[in-house]
Amino acid sequence: MRDLVGEKVNYMMTKTVDVLEAQKNLSELLSLAAAGTEIILTEDNKPLARLVPIEARNAPRIAGLHAGAIQTSDDFDNPLPEGFWAGN
């Protein structure tokens, strides 16, 4: 489906479920999410969290794609000073 500008839009079905009901029906909710349904978990009718499907990657990750974008200091692997963990 495309929006008014012609860009592709993915609309997702939504289901609202109380947390206690979700605990009893987790397998069913996971199946719904995997099929593309967004599950809103609520407690006392207040939204707490969303259970959504993970989008599959179409292309594999490419090692070295952004070579040189991140730099580390020469002492990166050196042991930390004694007082580091004490906050000194």
Beta strands, then each sheet from edge to edge (+ up, - down):
strand 1: 14-18
strand 2: 38-43
strand 3: 46-51
sheet 1: 1+ 2+ 3-
end
